[in-house]
């Protein structure tokens, strides 16, 4: 029996040991789903605090059921290490590490490359490696494969390699790891069959693609689609501001059409680990083919400009109140990039705070999900939200529309509110204090 058949047999019988490199928003939910159906899961998490939490059964990801994690850890189905010495024990190795951008908006694959270099000398015959990190088309074959081949093993016969991009929507209770359709592309037919078999054990629908490169392009297109449409409504909002129209009224009316349109909403910018970053992976790769992705570049320009527009509109509100921006006291409500999450990565709220502080405003923030911000030179702690705090501010800016905040109460005690998310839509009293983005 060859390597592929032995591995397929272990996957189908749930006797395979699954390794997950990176136990963050993608990796930990994935590890739990695999352990729930009987696989033994070994996590590699280089953050020692997180690795320790996993081994104690302590949950730190909102999309993971804390009781399920504790039970699986207690049964020995999930364990975590900070190093890579247990790679030979794994039959399947799933890589879920960050793929950020450099300051020049070019791909930074240092984490993928570092993990590959750790795996290569420990790789053995009969293993499947699957990259889930979002990246530009060609990464799996052009970056990952050559490093793994340095092991001396042959792809498609000794080991198998695939790309299956993560499709995690943090905070989404309807679509989870299990019921979100998965796309898979291999570097060859044996890799594709092995990866399809593996993912089909726990995911309801798995779609095969012709190559790993095609699978990589699927993911960057998905996020580019969102970035472009968000930029479109953001630009509409800028136009409505010039025309003294309510963009929220216009969009809500437009979205009543039952066909030919899809709801997207404006805001202070885009955040998270996907939308602000992934389109630039596509833009960068296109230049290799002497191709200019005009929509992508323009969307990025518009979305990156939004925090500055929020600052400028805040100054307009303060000037109307007779308050000099450099002497203003401003409270920013929300630091997370998305409602009801504890994730401030690439958050436009943080960008707004930076801009306000740079202009001399006295800025504080409150976020029930983000107790502290530590972003390069910016370090702040969330302040308790009280009547006195609200009443002491010249302006309150709603940057993230968390659902556990009482916006009627906020507006009742604030002198003025700049709402960048239409969170005050249902507030009926004191609306004269509200300025919508």
C-alpha positions in Angstrom: 0.0 0.0 0.0 1.4 3.4 -1.1 1.7 6.5 1.1 -1.4 8.0 -0.3 -3.6 5.0 0.3 -2.3 4.6 3.8 -3.0 8.2 4.6 -6.5 8.1 3.1 -7.3 5.1 5.2 -6.1 6.8 8.4 -8.2 10.0 7.5 -11.3 8.0 6.8 -11.1 5.9 9.9 -10.4 9.1 12.0 -7.1 7.5 13.2 -5.1 10.3 11.6 -3.4 12.8 13.9 -4.1 16.4 12.8 -1.6 19.2 13.4 -2.8 22.8 13.4 -0.1 25.5 13.2 -1.5 28.7 14.6 -4.3 28.6 17.1 -6.0 31.9 16.4 -9.4 32.9 14.9 -9.0 30.3 12.2 -6.9 27.6 13.8 -8.6 27.0 17.1 -12.2 26.7 15.8 -10.8 24.3 13.1 -9.0 22.2 15.8 -12.1 21.9 17.8 -14.2 20.7 14.8 -11.6 18.1 14.0 -11.3 16.9 17.6 -15.1 16.7 17.9 -15.4 14.0 15.2 -12.6 11.9 16.8 -9.3 13.1 15.4 -6.4 13.7 17.8 -5.3 17.3 17.3 -1.8 18.6 18.1 -1.6 22.4 18.0 1.5 24.5 17.4 1.1 27.9 18.9 4.2 30.0 19.3 2.5 32.4 21.7 3.2 30.6 25.0 0.3 32.3 26.7 -2.1 31.0 24.2 -0.6 27.5 24.2 -0.9 27.4 28.0 -4.6 28.5 27.8 -5.4 25.7 25.3 -3.7 23.1 27.5 -5.7 24.4 30.5 -8.9 24.2 28.4 -9.4 28.0 28.5 -11.1 29.6 25.5 -10.0 32.9 24.0 -11.8 32.8 20.7 -15.5 34.0 20.6 -16.5 31.5 17.9 -15.4 28.5 20.0 -17.7 26.9 22.6 -15.7 27.1 25.8 -17.4 24.0 27.3 -16.5 22.0 24.1 -12.9 23.1 24.2 -12.5 22.3 27.9 -14.1 18.8 27.4 -11.9 18.0 24.4 -8.7 19.1 26.2 -9.8 17.1 29.2 -10.2 14.0 27.1 -6.7 14.6 25.5 -8.2 15.2 22.1 -6.5 18.6 21.8 -3.0 19.6 23.1 -0.8 22.5 22.2 3.0 23.0 22.0 5.1 26.1 21.3 7.6 24.2 19.1 7.6 22.0 16.0 9.2 18.8 17.4 6.0 16.8 17.2 5.6 17.4 13.4 6.5 13.8 12.7 3.5 12.6 14.8 1.1 14.5 12.5 -0.5 12.9 9.5 -2.1 16.1 8.4 -0.5 19.5 9.0 -2.8 22.6 8.5 -1.1 26.0 8.4 -3.2 28.9 9.8 -0.7 31.7 10.3 -1.0 35.4 9.5 -0.1 36.9 6.1 0.2 40.6 6.7 1.5 43.4 4.5 4.7 45.4 4.7 4.5 49.2 5.2 4.7 49.4 1.4 1.5 47.3 1.0 3.4 44.3 -0.4 2.9 40.7 0.8 4.8 39.6 3.9 5.1 35.8 3.9 7.6 35.6 6.8 5.3 33.5 8.9 4.4 31.0 6.1 8.1 30.7 5.2 9.2 30.3 8.8 6.7 27.6 9.4 7.7 25.8 6.2 11.3 25.9 7.2 10.4 24.3 10.6 8.3 21.6 8.9 10.7 20.6 6.1 13.5 18.9 8.2 10.8 17.1 10.2 8.6 16.1 7.3 8.1 12.3 6.7 6.5 10.2 4.1 2.8 10.0 4.2 1.9 13.5 5.4 -0.5 16.1 3.9 0.3 19.7 4.3 -2.5 22.2 3.7 -2.0 26.0 3.7 -5.1 27.9 4.8 -3.6 31.3 5.2 -4.9 33.9 2.6 -2.2 34.7 0.1 -1.6 35.6 -3.6 -2.0 33.0 -6.4 1.1 30.9 -6.7 2.3 30.9 -3.0 1.7 27.2 -2.4 3.7 26.1 -5.5 6.3 28.9 -5.7 7.1 29.5 -2.0 5.9 26.6 0.1 6.6 23.6 -2.2 10.4 24.4 -2.8 11.0 24.7 1.0 9.2 21.4 1.7 11.1 19.6 -1.2 14.3 20.5 0.7 13.3 17.6 2.9 14.4 15.2 0.1 10.8 13.8 -0.1 8.9 13.8 -3.4 5.6 15.7 -3.6 2.6 13.7 -4.9 4.2 10.4 -3.9 5.9 10.9 -0.5 4.0 13.9 0.7 0.9 15.9 -0.4 0.4 19.6 -0.6 -2.8 21.7 -1.0 -4.3 25.1 -0.5 -7.7 25.5 1.1 -8.3 29.1 2.1 -10.0 29.8 5.4 -13.5 31.3 5.3 -13.9 32.4 8.8 -16.3 35.3 9.6 -15.6 36.1 13.3 -18.8 36.5 15.3 -21.0 34.9 12.7 -23.3 32.4 14.5 -25.0 31.1 11.4 -22.0 30.1 9.3 -19.3 28.2 11.2 -16.3 26.1 10.2 -18.6 23.1 9.7 -21.3 24.6 7.4 -19.2 27.1 5.4 -18.5 25.6 2.0 -14.7 24.9 1.6 -12.7 25.2 -1.6 -9.6 23.0 -2.1 -6.8 23.0 -4.7 -3.9 20.6 -4.7 -0.5 20.7 -6.5 -1.5 17.5 -8.2 -4.3 14.9 -8.4 -3.0 12.9 -5.4 -2.8 16.0 -3.2 -6.2 17.1 -4.3 -7.8 13.7 -3.5 -6.1 13.5 -0.1 -7.1 17.1 0.9 -10.7 16.6 -0.3 -11.0 13.4 1.7 -9.6 15.1 4.8 -11.8 18.2 4.7 -14.9 16.2 3.8 -14.8 14.5 7.1 -16.0 17.6 9.0 -17.2 20.1 6.4 -20.6 19.7 4.8 -19.6 20.8 1.3 -16.2 20.8 -0.2 -15.5 22.1 -3.7 -12.5 20.8 -5.7 -10.5 23.2 -7.9 -8.0 22.5 -10.6 -5.0 23.8 -8.8 -3.8 25.4 -5.6 -3.3 28.6 -7.5 -7.0 28.7 -8.4 -7.9 28.2 -4.7 -5.7 31.0 -3.7 -7.3 33.4 -6.2 -10.8 32.4 -5.0 -10.1 33.8 -1.5 -8.4 37.0 -2.5 -11.3 37.7 -5.0 -13.9 37.1 -2.2 -12.3 39.7 0.0 -11.6 42.1 -2.9 -15.3 41.9 -3.8 -16.1 43.1 -0.3 -13.5 45.8 -0.3 -14.6 47.2 -3.7 -18.3 47.3 -2.7 -17.5 48.9 0.7 -15.5 51.5 -1.1 -18.4 52.1 -3.4 -20.8 52.9 -0.6 -18.1 54.9 1.2 -17.7 57.0 -1.9 -21.5 57.4 -2.1 -21.4 58.6 1.5 -18.8 61.2 0.6 -21.0 62.4 -2.2 -24.1 62.5 0.0 -22.1 64.6 2.5 -21.4 67.1 -0.3 -25.1 67.1 -1.4 -26.5 67.3 2.2 -28.3 63.9 1.8 -28.7 61.1 4.3 -26.7 58.2 2.8 -28.4 55.7 5.2 -31.8 56.7 3.9 -30.7 56.4 0.3 -29.1 52.9 0.9 -32.0 51.5 2.9 -34.3 52.5 0.1 -32.0 51.0 -2.6 -31.7 47.7 -0.7 -35.5 47.3 -0.8 -35.1 46.2 -4.4 -35.5 42.4 -4.4 -33.0 41.7 -7.2 -29.8 43.0 -8.8 -28.4 44.6 -5.6 -26.6 43.4 -2.4 -26.4 45.4 0.9 -23.1 47.0 1.8 -22.8 49.8 4.3 -20.4 52.7 4.7 -18.3 53.4 7.8 -15.1 54.8 9.2 -13.0 52.4 7.2 -12.3 48.7 6.9 -10.5 46.6 9.5 -9.7 43.0 10.5 -7.2 40.5 9.1 -8.8 40.2 5.6 -10.5 43.1 3.9 -7.8 45.8 4.4 -5.0 43.4 3.4 -6.0 40.7 1.0 -6.9 42.9 -2.1 -3.3 44.2 -2.0 -2.0 40.6 -2.4 -4.0 40.4 -5.7 -2.9 43.9 -6.8 0.8 43.0 -6.1 0.6 39.7 -8.0 -1.1 41.3 -11.0 1.9 43.6 -11.5 4.0 40.6 -12.1 1.9 40.1 -15.3 2.1 43.8 -16.2 -1.6 44.1 -15.3 -3.1 47.0 -13.4 -6.1 46.2 -11.1 -7.7 49.7 -11.2 -10.8 48.8 -9.1 -8.6 47.3 -6.4 -6.3 50.2 -6.1 -9.1 52.8 -6.1 -11.1 50.8 -3.5 -8.1 50.7 -1.2 -7.5 54.4 -1.6 -11.1 55.3 -0.7 -11.3 53.0 2.3 -7.9 54.1 3.7 -9.1 57.7 3.5 -12.2 57.2 5.6 -10.6 57.7 9.1 -9.4 61.1 7.9 -12.9 62.0 6.8 -14.2 61.0 10.2 -11.7 63.3 11.8 -12.6 66.1 9.5 -16.3 65.7 10.2 -15.6 65.6 13.9 -13.9 68.9 13.5 -16.9 70.3 11.7 -19.2 69.3 14.5 -16.9 70.8 17.2 -16.5 74.0 15.2 -20.3 74.3 15.0 -20.4 73.9 18.8 -17.7 76.6 19.2 -15.1 74.1 20.5 -11.5 74.3 19.2 -10.5 70.8 18.1 -7.1 71.1 19.8 -9.0 71.7 23.1 -11.8 69.2 22.6 -12.5 66.2 24.8 -13.6 63.3 22.7 -14.8 59.8 23.6 -14.6 57.1 21.0 -17.1 54.3 21.5 -15.7 51.1 20.1 -12.1 50.1 19.2 -12.8 46.7 17.6 -13.0 46.6 13.8 -16.4 44.9 13.9 -19.4 44.8 16.2 -19.3 42.4 19.2 -15.8 41.3 18.6 -12.7 41.6 20.8 -10.4 42.2 17.7 -8.9 45.6 17.0 -6.6 44.4 14.2 -6.4 47.1 11.5 -9.4 48.7 13.1 -10.4 52.1 11.6 -11.4 53.1 15.2 -7.8 53.0 16.2 -6.8 55.0 13.1 -9.4 57.7 14.1 -8.0 57.8 17.6 -4.5 58.4 16.3 -5.7 61.2 14.0 -7.7 62.9 16.8 -4.8 62.7 19.2 -2.3 64.0 16.6 -4.4 67.1 16.3 -4.3 67.7 20.0 -7.7 66.5 21.2 -8.0 64.8 24.6 -9.2 61.4 23.5 -10.4 58.4 25.5 -12.2 55.3 24.4 -14.6 52.7 25.7 -15.1 49.2 24.3 -16.6 46.4 26.4 -14.8 43.8 24.3 -11.3 45.5 23.9 -10.0 46.4 27.4 -6.7 47.8 26.0 -5.1 48.9 22.8 -1.4 48.2 22.2 -0.7 49.2 18.6 2.9 50.3 17.9 3.3 53.6 19.8 -0.4 53.8 20.8 -1.2 52.4 24.2 -4.6 53.0 25.9 -7.0 51.4 28.2 -10.8 51.4 27.9 -12.5 53.7 30.4 -15.7 52.9 32.3 -18.7 54.3 30.5 -20.7 56.4 33.0 -23.1 59.4 33.0 -20.3 61.6 34.2 -17.9 60.5 31.4 -20.4 61.1 28.7 -21.4 64.5 30.1 -17.8 65.6 30.3 -17.1 65.1 26.6 -17.5 67.7 23.9 -18.1 64.9 21.4 -18.8 61.2 21.4 -17.8 59.3 18.2 -19.5 55.9 17.7 -16.8 54.1 15.8 -18.0 50.5 16.4 -21.7 49.6 16.7 -21.5 47.0 19.5 -25.0 45.7 20.3 -24.5 45.7 24.1 -24.3 49.5 24.3 -27.5 51.5 25.2 -27.4 54.2 22.5 -30.6 55.9 23.9 -28.7 56.4 27.1 -25.5 57.5 25.3 -27.4 60.2 23.4 -29.3 61.3 26.4 -26.1 62.1 28.3 -23.8 63.3 25.5 -23.6 66.9 24.3 -23.0 65.8 20.7 -22.7 62.4 18.9 -21.0 61.6 15.6 -22.4 58.3 14.5 -20.2 56.5 11.9 -22.3 53.3 11.9 -25.9 54.4 12.1 -26.0 52.7 15.5 -28.5 55.4 16.7 -31.0 54.5 14.0 -33.7 53.7 16.6 -32.9 56.5 19.0 -36.0 58.8 18.9 -35.2 61.4 21.5 -32.5 64.1 21.3 -31.8 63.4 17.7 -30.7 67.0 17.2 -27.5 65.9 19.1 -26.7 63.2 16.5 -24.7 63.8 13.3 -24.5 60.8 11.0 -21.4 60.1 8.9 
